[in-house]
């Protein structure tokens, strides 16, 4: 998939397409809370596999049971279709 920057109308629709994510400046972000560190780390491992599949890696942080993920395509300078795809796949993991 060749990434392209999302245009303003696509960004407006983005919040509906990927519930739980927030547009902040030039990235999308979501906070996830789990019961403990093992659950958070297990989630991060699943996300790592998705990101590796797309060769697109997030900025993220983990403190005990909290994981914050920020997605942006730095070389294009903003939010792309690839960020949207990865956010959608992350949401699908939570639905399982």
C-alpha positions in Angstrom: 0.0 0.0 0.0 1.4 3.3 -1.0 0.7 5.9 1.7 -0.8 9.3 0.8 -1.7 12.2 3.1 -5.4 12.3 4.0 -7.2 15.5 2.9 -9.3 17.6 5.2 -12.6 15.9 4.2 -11.0 12.5 4.8 -9.7 13.6 8.2 -13.2 14.7 9.2 -14.6 11.2 8.4 -11.6 9.6 10.1 -13.0 9.8 13.6 -16.1 7.9 12.5 -14.1 5.3 10.7 -11.7 4.6 13.6 -13.7 5.1 16.8 -11.7 5.9 19.9 -8.9 7.7 18.0 -8.3 11.4 18.3 -6.7 13.7 15.7 -4.0 15.8 17.4 -2.1 18.1 15.2 -0.4 15.8 12.6 -1.0 12.4 14.2 -3.8 10.2 15.5 -3.7 9.0 19.1 -5.5 6.6 21.3 -5.0 5.6 24.9 -5.7 2.0 26.0 -6.1 0.8 29.6 -5.7 -2.8 30.7 -6.0 -4.6 34.0 -2.2 -5.2 34.4 1.1 -5.0 32.7 0.9 -8.5 31.2 -2.3 -7.6 29.3 -0.8 -4.3 28.1 2.3 -6.0 26.9 0.4 -8.8 25.2 -1.6 -6.1 23.3 1.6 -4.3 22.4 3.0 -7.6 21.0 0.0 -8.0 18.7 0.3 -4.4 17.5 4.0 -4.9 16.8 3.1 -7.7 14.4 0.6 -5.6 12.6 3.0 -2.7 12.3 5.8 -4.9 11.0 3.5 -6.4 8.4 2.9 -2.8 7.1 6.5 -1.7 7.7 5.0 1.3 9.6 5.8 1.7 13.2 4.1 3.9 15.9 5.3 6.2 18.5 4.0 4.6 21.7 4.5 4.5 25.4 3.6 2.0 28.1 3.4 2.6 31.8 2.2 -0.5 33.7 -1.3 -1.1 32.4 -1.6 2.0 30.1 -0.6 2.1 26.4 -0.6 5.2 24.3 -0.3 4.9 20.5 0.5 7.7 18.2 0.4 7.2 14.4 1.7 9.5 11.8 3.7 9.1 8.6 6.7 11.3 9.3 8.2 11.2 5.8 5.0 12.6 4.4 4.4 15.0 7.3 1.1 13.9 8.6 -1.8 11.4 8.8 -2.0 9.0 5.9 -4.2 6.1 4.7 -1.6 3.8 6.2 -2.1 5.3 9.7 -5.9 4.8 9.2 -5.4 1.2 8.2 -3.2 0.4 11.2 -5.6 2.1 13.6 -8.5 0.1 12.1 -6.6 -3.1 12.6 -5.8 -2.2 16.2 -9.5 -1.5 16.8 -10.3 -5.0 15.4 -8.0 -6.6 17.9 -9.9 -5.0 20.7 -13.2 -6.2 19.3 -12.1 -9.9 19.5 
